[in-house]
Amino acid sequence: MTRALLLSSLLLFSFFESSCKNFIGNPHKAPLPPRTVPVTNSDLRVEPANWWVGMKYNQVEILFQRTDLASWQVKLGKTDGVKLLKVEKGDSPNYLFITLEINPQAKAQKVPIIFGKGENTFTHEYPLLFRNRSVKAQGVTSRDVIYLIFPDRFANGDPSNDNVSGMLEGLQRHELTGRHGGDLKGIRDHLDYIQDLGFTAIWLNPELENDQLEASYHGYAITDHYRVDRRFGTNEQYRDLVSECHKRNIKVVRDVVLNHIGDNHYWMKDLPTKDWVNQWPTYTKTNYRAPSLLDPYASEYDKKLFSDGWFDRRMPDLNQRNPHVANYLIQQAIWWIEWAGIDDLRIDTYPYSDQAFCTKWVTTILNEYPNLGMFGEAWEHAVPVVGYFADDQPMKRANFDSNLPGIIDFQLCFAIREALLKGEGWSDGSAKIYYTLAQDYFYKDPYKNQIMLDNHDMTRIFSHVGEDLNKFKAGMAFLLTMRGIPQIYYATEILGTGYEAPSHGNIRKDFPGGWAGDASNKFTAEGRTEAENDAFNFTRTLIRYRNATPALQTGKLMQFVPENGMYVYFRYDEAKTVMVVLNFSNEDKTLETSRFAERMQGFTKAKNVTTGDVLNDISKVAVGKNAPVIFELQK
C-alpha cells in the first residue's frame, strides 16, 4: 500500500468511525469496519445501474459512490437527447447524485458521464436501454389466488449456494432462525405443483440481499436494493423465474420494504447524508401505534415516535423526507418492475413510512404502470385505522389520500380466526365477521384488499384451530368464497403447523420434500397422509372452482345476520348464485332457509361445490359441526 493510499484509508476510517458513533446511533457494540472503496473506475457503485428510454419517469437520479468522489467535477460527453440536470453532493465525501433528463425521442445509448479532477479523468458509460416489451405489471386482482412462499423454507433446488463466501451467515438448517437453503431454483422446480393447485399468482417474501449477522433468512433487513441474495440465486434467475411464471399464466408479487434497511447495509458504514436514516441519541424503537397518525388528540411526540422510531434494533429507519432517499426508493421499485417483469407489489410495514412520501411513491409508480396492483401491510386493530391507509378513504377531514389501491385486510383475518375459536356473542364469534364486513364503506374498493387466514407472521391456521379439520375447511371455504384477493401461505394446503412461540421460525418450517433426503415428500399424494390429502384436495377443488366462477371473483356479496352460530352469505352475478353456510357451533345443525328468500327465490335445488352432490330440496340445509357447505344454486 502506498503512503498516500494508507493516509487516505486512515482518514476515511476516521470519518466512518466518527459517523457511526456520533450521529447514526449505530446498534453494534462497536462500529463495523467500513467497506473501503479504492479509487478505480471498476469500483464505482452506480444505482440504478441503467435506465430505459421511452419511460414517463425520464428524470433519473443516479447514486454514484466511490472514495472522495464528491471532489470530482462532472460533465456529459456527446449524447442523443440526454441532459445533465443536476449534480449534488451529500454529507459524505464519497457520494454524488447525478440527475439525467432523457428526451422522449432519445434512442438507446451509452451516456458518457465524465468525471474530472485536475488533470485526471475517467468516464462511466451509463446504459440507456430499449424497453423490454414482455409481459409485466399485470396487477393481481380478485380474479387471482395468491400462494405466499417463504423462499428460504420452500425448496432447496441448488445446494451449491447454501454457503456463499464472504456472506455473514451460511447454512444452519437445525436452527429455527437460521438459513435452511431454500432458493429460487427450488421454487421454479415446483411450479407444476403450484399450477396444479390452481394458484394464479405467487408472492415471495423478500428475495433481496440480507447480509446480516443473524436471522437473515426472513428477508426484511435489506443490505443491497439491487441484488438478489446470492443464497437464493442471481438477478437473472429471479427474472427467469418471473418469465417462467408468466408462461404458465402465474403472476408474481414483489415484497417491498420502504420503511427500513438492515444495519449491515453499505449505507450504514457511510451514510450519504446525515439525515439518510432517522436518528436518535440512542436506539429508539417505534411505539407501533399507527392510530397516532389519524388520532385527533394525538401528541406530536407519539406521531414522531411511531414514524421515525426504528422497527427493530437491526433495522435502521429510512428518512423518506430526504428527497434523495425518496428518489432512490421510487426508482428502485420502477427498475425491478421494468427489468424483471413484476406484476404487483406488497408493501411491508406500510403505515410506518412517511405518508406524504408513500403517496408520491404510489402515484409515481402507477403513473408508469397503470395496471400494476399494490397492497400495503397495515397490521392494525380497527377498520377505520386500516382504511385510513387505503385509496380514497372517506375520512375527508384527515386531508390525506394514500392513493394505495389495496390493503392487507387484517381485520377480516382476525374476524374469521376469532369466529373459528370463540363462542357466539352479540359482537363476538361469527358476528365479528358480520360487523367487519359492514364497515367495507371505509374502502374505495374492498375487492382490492388481500385476504388471508394466516401468513408468515402468524400462528398457522391449522394450529390455531387446534388441528380440527372441519374448522380448517370452514376457514378455507370462507377465504376462497369471500370478496377480495385470497392469499394462502405455503404448506397450508397440506395442514402445515406451527405456533409463533418459541420464534417466528416455527411458523416458517421447511416444506417436507423440498430438500434431498427429507423423510417424506408432501409435494406428492403418496407422501401425504390421508388427512393431508383431504385438505389438499378440498383446497384444490375450491381454488379451481373460484377460478372458473366469476361470481366468486367479482360478483356481489350479500350477508345475513348470524343466528345460532350459523353464518350465511351469497356471492352472485347474472350468471350464477353461490350460497355459503358456515356452522361455527359445536353441534350438527339443520338450517331453515326461508329468511334468505330474497337471494334464493327462483331456485329449486343446489349442487354441493366440494362433493358434487345435488340437493333437490333447499328449504332446509344440513351442516356438520364447525363445518362449511357451499352450494351453487340451480333452477
Sequence and secondary structure as in RCSB ss.txt:
>XXXX:A:sequence
MTRALLLSSLLLFSFFESSCKNFIGNPHKAPLPPRTVPVTNSDLRVEPANWWVGMKYNQVEILFQRTDLASWQVK
LGKTDGVKLLKVEKGDSPNYLFITLEINPQAKAQKVPIIFGKGENTFTHEYPLLFRNRSVKAQGVTSRDVIYLIF
PDRFANGDPSNDNVSGMLEGLQRHELTGRHGGDLKGIRDHLDYIQDLGFTAIWLNPELENDQLEASYHGYAITDH
YRVDRRFGTNEQYRDLVSECHKRNIKVVRDVVLNHIGDNHYWMKDLPTKDWVNQWPTYTKTNYRAPSLLDPYASE
YDKKLFSDGWFDRRMPDLNQRNPHVANYLIQQAIWWIEWAGIDDLRIDTYPYSDQAFCTKWVTTILNEYPNLGMF
GEAWEHAVPVVGYFADDQPMKRANFDSNLPGIIDFQLCFAIREALLKGEGWSDGSAKIYYTLAQDYFYKDPYKNQ
IMLDNHDMTRIFSHVGEDLNKFKAGMAFLLTMRGIPQIYYATEILGTGYEAPSHGNIRKDFPGGWAGDASNKFTA
EGRTEAENDAFNFTRTLIRYRNATPALQTGKLMQFVPENGMYVYFRYDEAKTVMVVLNFSNEDKTLETSRFAERM
QGFTKAKNVTTGDVLNDISKVAVGKNAPVIFELQK
>XXXX:A:secstr
  HHHHHHHHHHHHHHHHHIIIII  SSSS        S GGG EEESS EETT S  EEEEEEE TTGGGSEEE
E S SSEEEEEEEE SSTTEEEEEEEE TT  SEEEEEEEEETTEEEEEEEEEE    SS      TT  EEEE 
HHHH  S GGGSS TT S  B TTSTTSB    HHHHHHTHHHHHHHT  EEEES  EE   SS GGG  S SEE
EEE TTT  HHHHHHHHHHHHHTT EEEEEEE SB  TTSGGGGS SSTTSB   SS  B    GGGGT TT  H
HHHHHHHHSBSBTTB BB TTSHHHHHHHHHHHHHHHHHH   EEEEETGGGS HHHHHHHHHHHHHH TT EEE
E    SSHHHHHHTSTT S GGG       EEB HHHHHHHHHHTTS   SSSTHHHHHHHHTTGGGSS GGGSE
EES  TTS  HHHHTTT HHHHHHHHHHHHHSSSEEEEETTGGGT    SSS GGGGS   TTSSTT S  TTSG
GGS HHHHHHHHHHHHHHHHHHT HHHHTSEEEE   BTTEEEEEEE SS EEEEEEE SSS EEEE GGGHHHH
TT  EEEETTT  EES  SEEEE TT EEEEEEE 
